[in-house]
């Protein structure tokens, strides 16, 4: 670990440790509120996750991890590779898969540690260089030399890193909701408001405690941050205003929770942020 990386990790851990007493108090409050009930319910995979309209499911063995992915579109078309954010998985791209499979061979992956992909042990297995190496190895494993690389949120950080370290595998780069990592760090350390908005990123650098926190009340935290549940909340709010808005299918909301019932899905997001 270089000095620059060490300083960034130390800064993040310091902020996380300062937050920890408040998070412990919140855990105690939730424990009392739920009358001591700390559940970890297993959700069955809803049928929509196996809907052939989204493509076919595959696994690929890379150097040190097995990745799961969903592919759609003709194999003779250019490759579009979709990299999800935190705490999501391939299903986040379901609408994009249906649209872009007309023009590309679309592949939506589960990053290491998520859903059906392998979850290597050790925090060092989840740093950005390792995640970028997965993409570099995946492109030729799929039979291509390069791709249109699309990343959202934490997947955007991975995509930025791939473009910087392995530009030969990137034809075009599309990033959503993620600034370049170096620019983000420079902004973060000089703006307290941004630190406050990204509180969970710092908290997740603390050992053990985030895993316990996120398991309370049947993973309420992941339910809160799930994009599917954000949309479901918006639908309910707009309905109260008598706006016409199509309801989010209940299976789609359930799909966002099903992969998080594995121990890897619970641990991986914290490991990703601990070794960014």
C-alpha positions in Angstrom: 0.0 0.0 0.0 1.4 3.4 -1.0 1.5 6.4 1.2 -1.4 8.1 -0.6 -3.6 5.0 -0.3 -2.7 4.6 3.3 -3.6 8.2 4.1 -7.0 7.9 2.4 -7.7 4.7 4.2 -6.7 6.2 7.6 -8.8 9.3 7.0 -11.9 7.1 6.1 -11.4 4.8 9.1 -11.0 7.8 11.5 -14.3 9.3 10.4 -15.9 5.8 10.6 -14.6 5.3 14.2 -15.9 8.7 15.2 -19.3 7.8 13.9 -19.4 4.3 15.5 -20.7 5.4 19.0 -23.7 7.0 17.4 -24.4 3.9 15.2 -24.2 1.7 18.3 -26.8 3.9 20.0 -29.0 3.6 17.0 -28.6 -0.2 17.1 -29.6 -0.2 20.7 -32.6 1.9 19.8 -33.7 -0.5 17.0 -33.2 -3.5 19.3 -35.5 -2.0 22.0 -38.0 -0.8 19.4 -38.2 -4.3 17.9 -38.5 -5.8 21.3 -35.3 -7.7 20.9 -36.1 -9.2 17.6 -33.2 -9.4 15.2 -34.3 -11.3 12.1 -32.4 -12.6 9.0 -35.2 -13.9 6.8 -34.3 -15.8 3.6 -36.1 -14.5 0.5 -36.8 -16.9 -2.3 -35.6 -15.8 -5.7 -38.7 -14.4 -7.5 -39.5 -15.7 -11.0 -38.6 -12.4 -12.7 -34.9 -13.1 -12.0 -35.2 -16.1 -14.4 -37.3 -14.3 -17.0 -35.7 -15.2 -20.4 -36.7 -11.8 -21.7 -33.6 -10.5 -19.9 -31.2 -13.0 -21.4 -29.5 -16.2 -20.4 -27.5 -16.9 -17.2 -23.8 -17.9 -17.4 -20.8 -18.3 -15.2 -17.2 -17.5 -16.2 -14.1 -18.6 -14.2 -11.5 -15.9 -14.1 -8.0 -15.9 -12.5 -9.3 -16.0 -8.9 -13.1 -15.7 -8.9 -16.1 -17.1 -10.6 -18.5 -14.4 -11.9 -22.1 -14.7 -12.8 -23.6 -12.7 -15.7 -26.7 -12.4 -17.8 -26.2 -12.0 -21.5 -28.6 -11.0 -24.3 -28.3 -10.0 -28.0 -26.4 -11.6 -30.9 -22.8 -12.7 -30.2 -21.7 -11.1 -33.5 -22.6 -7.6 -32.2 -20.3 -5.3 -30.3 -20.0 -6.0 -26.5 -21.7 -3.7 -24.0 -20.6 -4.6 -20.5 -22.8 -3.3 -17.6 -21.3 -3.0 -14.1 -23.7 -2.4 -11.2 -23.4 -0.3 -8.1 -23.8 -0.9 -4.4 -25.7 -2.8 -3.1 -27.2 -4.0 -6.4 -26.6 -6.8 -8.9 -27.3 -7.6 -12.6 -31.0 -7.0 -12.3 -30.5 -3.3 -11.9 -29.9 -3.2 -15.7 -33.0 -5.1 -16.7 -34.5 -2.2 -18.7 -31.2 -1.4 -20.4 -30.7 -5.0 -21.3 -34.0 -5.1 -23.2 -33.3 -1.9 -25.0 -29.7 -2.3 -26.0 -29.7 -6.0 -26.9 -31.0 -4.8 -30.3 -27.7 -3.2 -31.1 -25.1 -5.0 -28.8 -24.2 -8.2 -27.1 -25.2 -7.0 -23.7 -23.6 -8.6 -20.6 -24.7 -7.5 -17.1 -22.4 -9.0 -14.4 -22.7 -9.6 -10.7 -19.5 -8.1 -9.3 -17.4 -10.4 -7.0 -19.1 -10.9 -3.7 -22.6 -10.1 -5.0 -25.5 -12.4 -5.7 -24.4 -15.6 -7.5 -20.8 -14.5 -8.1 -18.0 -15.8 -6.0 -17.0 -14.0 -2.8 -13.3 -14.3 -2.2 -12.1 -14.0 1.4 -10.1 -11.0 2.6 -10.7 -7.3 2.3 -7.8 -6.9 -0.1 -9.8 -9.0 -2.7 -12.2 -6.1 -3.1 -10.0 -3.1 -3.9 -10.5 -1.2 -7.1 -7.5 -2.8 -8.9 -8.9 -6.3 -8.2 -12.3 -5.3 -9.5 -10.8 -3.7 -12.6 -8.8 -6.8 -13.2 -12.0 -8.8 -13.3 -13.3 -6.6 -16.1 -10.0 -6.8 -18.0 -10.0 -10.7 -17.8 -13.8 -10.9 -18.5 -13.7 -9.1 -21.9 -11.4 -11.7 -23.6 -13.1 -14.5 -21.8 -16.3 -13.5 -23.5 -14.6 -13.6 -26.9 -14.0 -9.9 -27.4 -11.0 -7.6 -27.5 -12.8 -4.5 -26.1 -16.3 -3.2 -25.1 -18.6 -0.4 -24.4 -18.1 -0.2 -20.7 -21.1 1.2 -18.6 -20.9 1.7 -14.9 -23.3 3.0 -12.3 -22.4 4.2 -8.7 -19.7 2.0 -7.4 -19.6 0.2 -10.7 -18.8 3.6 -12.1 -15.7 3.8 -9.9 -14.7 0.4 -11.2 -15.3 1.5 -14.8 -13.1 4.6 -14.3 -10.4 2.4 -12.9 -10.6 0.0 -15.9 -10.3 2.9 -18.3 -7.3 4.2 -16.5 -5.4 1.0 -16.0 -6.6 -1.1 -19.0 -7.7 1.4 -21.7 -7.1 -1.3 -24.4 -10.3 -3.1 -23.4 -12.5 0.1 -23.5 -14.0 1.4 -26.7 -16.4 3.8 -25.1 -16.9 4.7 -21.4 -20.3 5.6 -20.0 -20.5 6.6 -16.3 -23.6 7.3 -14.2 -23.7 8.8 -10.7 -19.9 8.6 -10.1 -17.3 11.3 -10.6 -13.7 10.3 -11.4 -12.3 8.8 -8.1 -9.4 11.2 -7.7 -11.6 14.2 -8.3 -14.1 12.8 -5.8 -11.5 12.4 -3.1 -10.2 15.9 -3.6 -13.8 17.3 -3.3 -14.6 15.1 -0.3 -11.8 16.1 1.9 -12.6 19.8 1.5 -16.4 19.7 1.8 -18.0 18.7 5.1 -21.4 18.6 3.6 -20.3 15.8 1.2 -18.8 13.9 4.1 -22.2 14.0 5.8 -24.0 12.8 2.7 -21.5 9.9 2.4 -21.6 8.9 6.0 -22.1 5.2 5.3 -19.0 5.0 3.1 -16.9 5.9 6.2 -18.9 3.8 8.6 -18.4 0.7 6.4 -14.6 1.0 6.8 -15.0 0.0 10.5 -14.5 -3.8 11.1 -17.5 -6.0 12.1 -19.9 -3.3 13.2 -21.4 -2.4 9.8 -22.3 -6.1 9.1 -24.2 -6.2 12.4 -25.8 -2.8 11.8 -27.1 -3.8 8.4 -28.5 -7.1 9.6 -30.8 -5.5 12.1 -34.6 -5.6 11.4 -34.2 -8.0 8.5 -31.6 -5.9 6.6 -33.6 -2.6 6.9 -30.6 -0.6 5.7 -30.3 -2.5 2.4 -34.1 -2.2 1.9 -33.7 1.6 2.4 -30.9 2.1 -0.1 -32.3 -0.4 -2.7 -33.0 1.4 -6.0 -36.2 -0.7 -6.5 -37.5 0.4 -3.1 -36.6 4.0 -3.8 -38.9 3.8 -6.9 -41.6 2.0 -4.9 -41.5 4.8 -2.3 -41.8 7.4 -5.1 -44.8 5.6 -6.6 -46.6 5.7 -3.2 -45.8 9.3 -2.7 -47.0 10.4 -6.2 -50.2 8.3 -5.7 -51.0 10.3 -2.6 -50.9 13.4 -4.9 -53.2 11.6 -7.4 -50.5 11.6 -10.0 -50.7 8.9 -12.7 -47.6 6.7 -12.3 -47.3 3.0 -13.1 -46.7 0.8 -10.0 -43.4 -1.0 -9.5 -44.1 -4.8 -9.8 -43.8 -6.4 -6.3 -41.5 -9.0 -7.7 -39.0 -6.4 -8.7 -38.9 -5.0 -5.2 -38.5 -8.6 -3.8 -35.7 -9.3 -6.4 -33.6 -6.5 -4.9 -33.6 -8.4 -1.5 -33.2 -12.0 -2.6 -29.4 -11.9 -3.3 -28.7 -10.2 0.0 -29.6 -13.4 1.9 -26.2 -14.9 1.2 -23.4 -14.1 3.6 -21.3 -12.9 0.7 -23.8 -10.2 -0.3 -23.9 -9.0 3.3 -20.1 -8.8 3.6 -19.1 -7.7 0.1 -20.3 -4.0 0.1 -18.4 -3.3 3.2 -15.3 -4.9 1.8 -15.6 -2.9 -1.4 -15.5 0.3 0.6 -12.9 -0.8 3.1 -10.4 -1.3 0.2 -11.3 1.4 -2.3 
